[in-house]
Amino acid sequence: MYENIPDNPYLLLTPGPLSTSKGVRAALLRDWCTWDRDYNEEIVQAIRRKLVRLAARQPEEYTAVLMQGSGSFAVEACLGSVIPKDGKLLIIANGAYGARMEKMAEVLGISHTVLEYSETAVPGVSEVKITLERDPAITHVAMVHCETTTGILNPLREIAGVAKQYGKIFIADAMSSFGGIPMDIGEMGIDFLISSANKCIQGVPGFAFVIANRARLEECGGNARSHSLDLYDQWRCMDAAGKWRFTSPTHVVRAFLKALIELDDEGGVAARYGRYCENHSALVEGMEHAGFETLLPPEIQSPVITSFRYPAAHFEFNWFYEAIKERGYVLYPGKISQEDTFRIGTIGEVYPRDIKKLTEIVWEVMQ
Ligand SMILES: *Cc1c(COP(=O)(O)O)cnc(C)c1O
């Protein structure tokens, strides 16, 4: 069916952009008029409805807003539009993406405080409670779900629960987990969940989205610190008739609808999670056989991306990276400050057989 769509020269084991299916890439191959029903209703609104149903078992209470740009644009739109001028944000951070939220709050002039952990430590419920009790000015709490910096899976349910218990609004950066790890934002008490087209839904890059509690979003008019990144205005415009305020990334949007249909065909989020877990298990088993060890213990490790320690002080990552790339796989350099590591993503159009093949190649290259 997709004979004319070329194979990729290598498989991307980077957690975004990631390897996409031929079906998704084929969906890019036509132009769309943004004025008519065939785009606005049948693509944009269809996507928004599907996203809400993926996120919540009680979809009536939620709505989805799509935003041009990479994932960070949606994080910035969300922080900049949700927190009122007299609000205060608590950022719980244990990696680069938590630190990025801090930087955004700083640039946007949002009053904030940071509960910071090392890159391999899991945020604790009791410290969050203490922070909220000590500083009653805090109105909003934000945390990353899967910190892609290391692959650590933060306790989203527990921390969102504490935020709710103290009556705070909770914002989750679920960029690299939404669509790949089952979750119900209603049950977890998440008010705003942010993710993007090119992560676990397996679309191509170009836009991101926020799934919001409708009642909470309705309170956000006039908060925005940026005109283009005004989440509330974008929502008002899009909710009315599926129109984006400014130029819509049409091809990417159409490909994303195809990616959502393929997620359904695979069996939904639970089935995709199962495949990612199998990918991850195959990866760890094969890499350990080739002489590598994981940075994180299994209890706090996500199936999304895995960090491996350099096997020896003289290990030349650049040489290793090139050798593996020549053989068809692209790895991901490390991003953490405290140790020499590199990362391998297991999301995207990637299957356990691909991972087994990769680890055989790693074993050969290491000989
Ligand atoms: C990918 C990612 C982002 C967004 O990164 P962009 O490069 O802007 O797409 C934000 N948070 C997390 C946890 C991510 O994995």
The ligand as an ORCA input file, in Angstrom:
! r2SCAN-3c Opt
* xyz 0 1
  C      10.432     16.293     24.380
  C      10.105     16.857     25.685
  C       9.727     18.218     25.832
  C       9.651     19.189     24.692
  O      10.803     19.289     23.971
  P      10.779     19.993     22.534
  O      12.174     19.807     22.065
  O      10.380     21.374     22.702
  O       9.763     19.229     21.722
  C       9.352     18.660     27.082
  N       9.344     17.840     28.137
  C       9.700     16.538     28.041
  C       9.648     15.686     29.264
  C      10.093     16.011     26.820
  O      10.435     14.717     26.721
*
